[in-house]
């Protein structure tokens, strides 16, 4: 089978999947129209030669069962979970449309891990850029210990930016998903700041850490003696979403502090805990930590 026929087959499958994939899928289909040529085996995408992004279809509304007995009840069940229910089958195998979606979601997860937060995004949000001891993404993935430490020059930037003994620091680390950072922090940080302002708490300029592990907050706490650090970091992406972020909040973080001393707000994304809600909750937790002088399992 030649390349044109393969492309035509894939376009037809994606178009069929989108047209049957709920309101979000129909919207995506309307944005990218496909025109089939008059010659045999030709198909050309009208807009920039790209297929619609099938990862934008909501899995909760995507239904591929042929001749269901109770479609409405099945969709009601699917609305409660992003699990891949109701994907149908072709003989003993997944349908081609299901296989394409799994591969697309896997590709999105890989992109989230191996891509970087853009310089434009960092500048737009006035973050102060620093990086850990990791030289590149490969070293970041294979040497977690280097993602928790900074060099001398970077520590000087951190001290100059944060000052000595700040009450609260908000820091952003790319973690294992740059997509999560770009999708969520612009909504979450203002919510945190607004919540803290109700308690008359201001924060210094916000650090952005490239190649960051959660333990990077300990090195910053050691250098600045901050009372509370709230670190927003990209979570390890999966096949449900590549845009999930967590907020790790800790009282007096320092070298050697056990993980049980951190309080975590996880699954921050549009399909989980929405960023604005997570930001308001984080501000309340920070105030409670300052009052109780504790975090993690010690926070009661």
Backbone torsions as a table, in degrees:
resi	resn	phi	psi	omega
1	UNK	NA	129.7	-176.9
2	UNK	-80.4	171.6	-174.0
3	UNK	-62.4	-37.1	-178.9
4	UNK	-64.4	-42.7	179.5
5	UNK	-66.1	-38.4	177.9
6	UNK	-63.3	-44.7	-179.9
7	UNK	-62.4	-41.7	179.8
8	UNK	-61.7	-42.7	-178.6
9	UNK	-63.8	-44.6	180.0
10	UNK	-64.1	-43.5	179.5
11	UNK	-60.7	-42.4	-179.9
12	UNK	-64.2	-40.1	179.3
13	UNK	-66.1	-44.4	-179.7
14	UNK	-65.6	-41.4	179.2
15	UNK	-63.3	-42.1	177.8
16	UNK	-63.5	-41.3	-179.5
17	UNK	-64.4	-43.6	-177.8
18	UNK	-67.7	-42.4	-178.9
19	UNK	-65.6	-21.7	178.7
20	UNK	-107.6	11.9	-171.5
21	UNK	-103.7	25.7	177.2
22	UNK	91.7	-178.1	-172.9
23	UNK	-66.1	-37.4	-179.9
24	UNK	-66.8	-41.0	179.7
25	UNK	-64.2	-40.2	179.3
26	UNK	-63.8	-37.4	177.5
27	UNK	-62.3	-42.9	179.6
28	UNK	-65.1	-36.6	179.9
29	UNK	-66.3	-36.2	179.0
30	UNK	-66.3	-30.0	-177.8
31	UNK	-76.6	-24.4	-178.2
32	UNK	-129.5	101.1	-178.3
33	UNK	-90.5	151.4	-179.2
34	UNK	-119.3	130.5	-179.8
35	UNK	-113.8	123.0	-179.3
36	UNK	-93.9	130.7	-177.2
37	UNK	-72.8	167.0	-179.2
38	UNK	-79.7	-25.6	179.4
39	UNK	-72.9	154.6	-179.1
40	UNK	-67.6	135.0	174.3
41	UNK	73.2	23.5	178.6
42	UNK	-117.9	142.5	175.8
43	UNK	-154.4	130.1	-176.1
44	UNK	-128.9	127.7	174.6
45	UNK	-75.7	129.1	-175.3
46	UNK	-67.6	-42.9	-173.0
47	UNK	-99.4	107.3	170.9
48	UNK	53.9	26.6	173.4
49	UNK	57.4	28.5	-178.0
50	UNK	-117.2	143.6	172.4
51	UNK	-78.9	155.3	175.2
52	UNK	-59.6	150.6	179.1
53	UNK	-80.0	101.8	-175.1
54	UNK	-73.6	-12.2	177.1
55	UNK	-71.4	-11.8	179.8
56	UNK	-83.8	-10.2	178.0
57	UNK	-73.6	131.4	-179.4
58	UNK	-71.0	118.0	-179.5
59	UNK	-60.9	-24.8	-178.9
60	UNK	-70.5	-18.5	-179.7
61	UNK	-110.4	0.3	-175.0
62	UNK	-87.9	117.5	-171.6
63	UNK	-133.4	120.6	-174.0
64	UNK	-124.8	16.4	178.5
65	UNK	-76.5	129.0	176.8
66	UNK	-82.3	133.4	176.1
67	UNK	52.5	56.0	-179.9
68	UNK	-69.5	149.3	177.6
69	UNK	-78.2	-32.4	-178.1
70	UNK	-147.1	77.4	-175.6
71	UNK	-63.0	-40.2	-176.3
72	UNK	-62.0	-43.6	-179.3
73	UNK	-69.7	-35.7	177.6
74	UNK	-63.9	-44.5	178.7
75	UNK	-65.1	-34.3	176.1
76	UNK	-62.7	-42.0	177.0
77	UNK	-65.1	-43.0	-179.2
78	UNK	-63.6	-29.2	-177.9
79	UNK	-65.8	-14.4	-177.6
80	UNK	-91.7	-8.5	-174.6
81	UNK	-153.6	147.0	173.5
82	UNK	-85.1	6.0	178.9
83	UNK	-59.5	152.1	-175.0
84	UNK	-83.2	74.5	176.6
85	UNK	-97.2	152.5	175.9
86	UNK	67.0	35.3	-177.8
87	UNK	-92.1	-5.3	177.2
88	UNK	72.5	-177.6	177.9
89	UNK	-156.5	158.9	173.6
90	UNK	-119.7	98.5	-171.6
91	UNK	68.5	-125.2	179.3
92	UNK	-95.1	4.7	-173.3
93	UNK	-114.6	166.1	169.8
94	UNK	-62.7	155.3	169.2
95	UNK	-69.5	156.7	-180.0
96	UNK	-60.7	-37.4	179.9
97	UNK	-63.0	-38.9	177.5
98	UNK	-65.2	-43.5	179.1
99	UNK	-61.1	-42.3	179.1
100	UNK	-62.4	-39.8	-179.4
101	UNK	-67.4	-41.9	178.0
102	UNK	-61.0	-44.1	-179.9
103	UNK	-66.7	-36.6	178.4
104	UNK	-66.7	-42.7	178.5
105	UNK	-65.8	-37.0	177.8
106	UNK	-65.7	-39.6	177.9
107	UNK	-64.9	-39.1	178.2
108	UNK	-63.9	-37.9	178.0
109	UNK	-65.6	-41.9	177.9
110	UNK	-63.6	-42.8	179.0
111	UNK	-60.5	-40.4	-178.8
112	UNK	-62.4	-35.8	-178.4
113	UNK	-76.8	-44.7	-169.3
114	UNK	-93.2	-7.7	176.3
115	UNK	-93.0	164.1	179.9
116	UNK	-109.4	152.4	170.4
117	UNK	-63.3	132.5	-173.0
118	UNK	-68.5	148.1	176.8
119	UNK	-61.8	-35.2	179.5
120	UNK	-62.3	-39.8	179.2
121	UNK	-64.7	-43.0	-179.8
122	UNK	-63.6	-44.6	-180.0
123	UNK	-67.8	-40.0	-178.9
124	UNK	-58.9	-37.2	-177.0
125	UNK	-95.1	6.3	176.7
126	UNK	58.2	35.2	175.4
127	UNK	-76.8	149.6	174.5
128	UNK	-94.2	118.6	-172.2
129	UNK	-82.9	129.5	169.2
130	UNK	-139.7	166.4	178.9
131	UNK	-139.7	154.8	179.0
132	UNK	-80.6	-172.6	-178.5
133	UNK	-72.5	-9.5	179.1
134	UNK	-67.0	132.9	-179.0
135	UNK	-81.4	-33.1	-176.4
136	UNK	-155.2	-179.4	-176.4
137	UNK	-65.6	-38.0	179.3
138	UNK	-60.8	-44.2	179.3
139	UNK	-68.3	-35.1	177.4
140	UNK	-60.2	-41.5	-177.7
141	UNK	-74.9	-29.3	-175.4
142	UNK	-99.5	-15.4	-179.3
143	UNK	-128.7	76.1	179.8
144	UNK	-56.4	-30.2	-178.4
145	UNK	-62.7	-35.2	179.8
146	UNK	-72.7	-22.7	177.0
147	UNK	-77.3	0.0	180.0
148	UNK	-108.9	0.5	-174.2
149	UNK	-131.9	155.2	179.8
150	UNK	-120.8	154.2	172.9
151	UNK	-77.9	173.4	-176.3
152	UNK	-61.3	-43.6	-178.9
153	UNK	-63.9	-40.6	179.7
154	UNK	-66.8	-38.4	178.3
155	UNK	-63.9	-34.4	177.1
156	UNK	-65.8	-40.2	176.9
157	UNK	-63.2	-41.8	-179.6
158	UNK	-62.7	-46.0	-179.9
159	UNK	-63.9	-41.2	-179.5
160	UNK	-66.1	-38.3	-177.4
161	UNK	-74.6	-44.2	-171.7
162	UNK	-91.3	-22.3	-175.8
163	UNK	77.0	-176.7	-178.8
164	UNK	-103.0	132.2	178.0
165	UNK	57.5	48.9	175.2
166	UNK	-68.7	151.9	179.9
167	UNK	-70.8	-45.9	-177.7
168	UNK	-139.7	136.0	171.9
169	UNK	-120.1	137.2	168.6
170	UNK	-110.1	124.1	178.0
171	UNK	-127.4	153.3	-179.0
172	UNK	-122.9	127.9	176.8
173	UNK	-122.7	138.6	-178.2
174	UNK	-62.2	-37.7	178.5
175	UNK	60.9	-141.5	-177.4
176	UNK	-98.7	10.6	176.8
177	UNK	-151.5	101.5	173.9
178	UNK	-66.9	-30.9	179.5
179	UNK	-61.9	-37.1	-179.7
180	UNK	-64.1	-39.7	-179.8
181	UNK	-64.9	-48.9	-176.7
182	UNK	-68.8	-23.9	-178.2
183	UNK	-85.8	-22.5	-168.0
184	UNK	-124.3	-32.0	-168.7
185	UNK	-67.8	-29.7	-178.5
186	UNK	-66.7	-23.4	175.7
187	UNK	-92.2	-32.6	-173.6
188	UNK	-80.3	-41.6	-176.1
189	UNK	-61.5	-46.1	176.5
190	UNK	-58.9	-34.6	178.5
191	UNK	-66.6	-39.2	177.4
192	UNK	-65.0	-47.1	-178.5
193	UNK	-62.0	-41.9	179.7
194	UNK	-63.7	-42.2	178.2
195	UNK	-63.7	-42.0	179.9
196	UNK	-68.4	-32.2	-179.7
197	UNK	-63.2	-26.2	177.4
198	UNK	-67.0	-22.3	178.1
199	UNK	-104.2	15.1	-178.6
200	UNK	57.5	40.7	177.7
201	UNK	-113.6	122.2	175.6
202	UNK	-108.2	156.5	-179.0
203	UNK	-121.1	148.2	176.1
204	UNK	-68.0	175.4	174.5
205	UNK	-52.6	149.3	-172.4
206	UNK	-92.0	132.1	177.3
207	UNK	-83.2	141.4	166.4
208	UNK	-112.9	126.9	-175.2
209	UNK	-111.4	120.0	176.1
210	UNK	-85.7	140.9	-178.2
211	UNK	58.0	52.6	-172.9
212	UNK	-100.2	133.8	164.6
213	UNK	-101.3	162.3	-178.4
214	UNK	-57.4	-36.3	-178.2
215	UNK	-64.9	-8.4	176.3
216	UNK	-61.9	-26.6	179.1
217	UNK	-66.3	-26.0	178.9
218	UNK	-69.9	-40.9	177.7
219	UNK	-64.3	-38.4	178.1
220	UNK	-68.4	-42.3	177.6
221	UNK	-62.7	-39.3	178.0
222	UNK	-63.0	-38.0	-176.0
223	UNK	-80.0	-29.8	-173.2
224	UNK	-110.0	-17.4	-175.1
225	UNK	59.1	41.1	178.2
226	UNK	-68.7	145.0	177.3
227	UNK	-70.1	-50.9	-179.7
228	UNK	-134.4	135.3	173.2
229	UNK	-119.6	130.5	174.8
230	UNK	-111.6	113.9	-177.7
231	UNK	-109.3	121.3	174.6
232	UNK	-95.4	125.4	-172.5
233	UNK	-144.0	144.4	179.4
234	UNK	-70.7	132.4	178.8
235	UNK	-81.7	161.8	173.5
236	UNK	-60.9	121.5	-176.2
237	UNK	-75.1	154.3	176.8
238	UNK	-130.1	-164.2	-177.0
239	UNK	-85.9	-8.5	175.6
240	UNK	-85.3	-45.4	177.8
241	UNK	-153.8	147.3	174.2
242	UNK	-105.6	9.5	-172.3
243	UNK	-118.4	27.4	-178.2
244	UNK	-90.2	132.7	-177.3
245	UNK	-122.7	155.3	175.0
246	UNK	-124.4	155.7	172.4
247	UNK	-116.8	114.9	175.8
248	UNK	-99.6	123.5	-176.1
249	UNK	-123.5	132.0	-173.9
250	UNK	-143.7	140.1	174.9
251	UNK	-89.4	126.3	178.2
252	UNK	49.9	56.2	178.1
253	UNK	-66.2	143.8	-179.7
254	UNK	-158.6	172.0	-180.0
255	UNK	-59.0	132.9	175.7
256	UNK	87.4	0.1	-179.4
257	UNK	-68.0	136.0	-179.0
258	UNK	-71.7	153.0	-179.0
259	UNK	-61.7	-26.0	-178.6
260	UNK	-66.6	-12.1	179.2
261	UNK	-86.4	-3.7	179.6
262	UNK	-96.5	141.2	172.2
263	UNK	-102.8	135.0	-172.8
264	UNK	-123.7	133.5	166.2
265	UNK	-108.8	113.8	-173.8
266	UNK	-111.8	175.5	177.2
267	UNK	55.5	46.9	177.0
268	UNK	-88.9	106.4	177.7
269	UNK	-169.7	173.2	-172.6
270	UNK	-63.8	-24.1	178.5
271	UNK	-98.4	1.2	179.7
272	UNK	-121.6	-124.0	171.6
273	UNK	-81.3	116.6	-175.5
274	UNK	-68.4	147.6	-173.0
275	UNK	-55.9	-39.7	-178.2
276	UNK	-64.8	-43.9	178.1
277	UNK	-63.9	-42.0	179.1
278	UNK	-63.5	-37.6	179.1
279	UNK	-64.5	-42.7	178.5
280	UNK	-64.1	-40.2	179.0
281	UNK	-66.5	-40.0	179.4
282	UNK	-61.7	-41.0	179.5
283	UNK	-62.3	-40.6	177.5
284	UNK	-64.2	-41.5	179.2
285	UNK	-64.7	-41.0	179.7
286	UNK	-60.9	-45.1	178.6
287	UNK	-62.1	-41.0	179.5
288	UNK	-65.1	-38.5	178.2
289	UNK	-65.0	-40.4	178.4
290	UNK	-63.8	-39.1	-179.4
291	UNK	-71.6	-42.3	-176.4
292	UNK	-88.4	-12.5	-175.9
293	UNK	53.6	47.1	-177.9
294	UNK	-160.4	162.8	175.4
295	UNK	-153.3	173.2	-179.5
296	UNK	64.7	-137.5	-177.4
297	UNK	-69.9	-14.2	178.5
298	UNK	-84.0	-9.2	-177.9
299	UNK	-86.7	110.9	-176.6
300	UNK	-124.7	NA	NA
